[in-house]
């Protein structure tokens, strides 16, 4: 089936770039983030994950895997009461920014996940995290020049306009990060 062939080929086209836009090998980027998450966690920091729709599901799934499998403190800011309260009172573009400002602290690690890389609420929260000196990892797709793609310390980009392909690739990268930590602790693949 072409779907699976195309999806498989896509994994070899994923880009990881640092803050200076220098391309990193995918394995090196995953290793760097895995080590960083463990080091920051030992200092009392946590991993915060944000995303809309399918990306919110990835955020929830991976935050649970960070906690259960990797032993790293993590939180996804997608509780329905939190989102509906903040979007009603402040506007949807602030549903992640406000929790980042109130619950995040210097040294935390933010996973900003957006298929388009253009969601205002993700961009606002990512910029707020940068002001608070978080380490930021972005996950985006669609247009090569999307605004999220340049806001992180490490930026993953999936060159596809298919939500399904982009979300699957983001989930796989996140799993690779958690699985690397888990394997380093003697528990292969959770």
N, C-alpha and C positions, 0 to 999 in steps of 0.2 A: 504494500500500500504506500502511495506517495507521501501521505501525511507523516508516517513514521520515518521514512527516509529523509524527508525535508527537515523534520525536527532533529533527527540525529546529526545531520550536517550542520545545523544551526549552532550546536554546542562548540564547534571548532571555529566559529566566527565571533563568539562573545569576546568583548574587549574589557580589559581592566586597565584603568589609568589612575595615576596618582594626581595629587593636587597641582603639579606642574604640567599635567597632561602627558606625562611620559607613560608609554605603554608598559604594563607589567605582565609577565607570564601569569596565566590564570591560577596555576598551583601556588605560585609565590604570593599572590594577593590573598588567596584563601589561607595560606599558612600564616601570613602576617596578621590577618584579622583574628584568627584563632588564638595565636599567642597573645595578642593585645587584649582580647576579651578576658582571657585568664588572668593576665597581669593586672588589668584594671579592676577586675572583680576582687582580687586579693587585697587591693587598696580600698575596698568599700564601694566601688562603682558598680553600675549595672548596665546591661544592654537594654535599650529602649527601641521598640519596633513600631513603625507607623505605616499605614497604607489604607486605601479605600477599596471597597468591593472585594474582588479576588485577592488583591494585595493585603487587605485586612485579614483575610483567612490565612495567608502566608505568615503575617505578623503574629497572629495567635498561635498557629501551629509551631513556629520556630521558637517563640518565647517559651512555650511549654517544653520543647526539646532542649533548649538551653538549660532550663531548671532541672528537668528530670534526668536527661541523659548526660549532659555536660557538667552539671553542678555549678552553673554560672547564673547569678541573679539576673533576671530579665523580666520585662514587662511590656505588654502591648497596650497601647492607649486606644482601645476600641470597644470599651464597655458601652453598651447601648444607652445607659442613663447619662454617662459622661458626654457622649457625642450629641444626644438629643438636647441635653441641657445647654451645653456650650453653643451649639448651632442655633438654638432658639434665642439665647440671650446675647450672644456676641456675633453670630454669623458663622456659616460653615467653614469659611476660610481660616477660622481661628481654632477649630476643634482640636488640633494637635499642638499648635503654638502655645496655648495657655497651659496645658499640662507639662509641656517641656519647660516652660518658665517656672512653674510652681513646684514640680516634682523632680525635675532633673537637676544635676549638679555638675560642676566642673569635673571633667575626667570621665563622665559617662560616655557610652558609645551609642550612637544613633544609627539605626538601619532605616533609611528613608526609601520606601518601596513605591514606585509609581510606573505603571506600564508606559504612559505617555511622557512622563517626566515633566509634565506641565500643570499638575494639580496645584491650585493656589494654596490649599491647606497644607500640603506636603512641603511646598517651597517656603511658606511662612515659618513652619516649624523648623525646617532645616536651617534657615537663616538665624532663627532665634537660638538654636543649638550652637551654631558657630560663634555667636556673641558670648555664649556661656562656656566656651572652650571645650565642647564635646569633641570626641573623635567621630567623624561622620563617614558612613558608608552609604553610597547611593546605588540604587538599582533602577534602571530605566530601560526603555526601548523606543520603538517607533522612530521618530525623527532624530537623526544623528546630532542635530544642534539643539536638542531639548534643553531647557534651562537647568534642570536638576543635575544633568550630567557633569557639570563643572563645579558643583557646590561641595563635593565630598573630599575627604582625604584620600579615599579610594572610591572610584566610580566604576560600577559595572554597567555595561551597555549591551543590550541584546538587539542586533540589527534585524528587526522584524516589525511588521505592522499588525500582526496577529496577536490578539490578547492571549489566546491559549498558549501560543509558543512562548511569548514573553513571560507570562506567569509561571509556566513550567520551568523555564530556564532560571528565573529568580528563585523559585523553590529549590531547585537542584543546587544552586550556588550556596544558598543558606544552609541546606543540609550538609554540603561539603564542609562548611565552616564548623558546624556543630559536630559532625562525625570526626573531623580532625581532632577536636578537643577530646571527644569521647575515646577515640583510639589511643591518644597519648596517655590516657588514664587507664589503659588496659582493658577497655570495653569496646571492642570493634563494632561499629555501626549501631550503637544504642542497644 
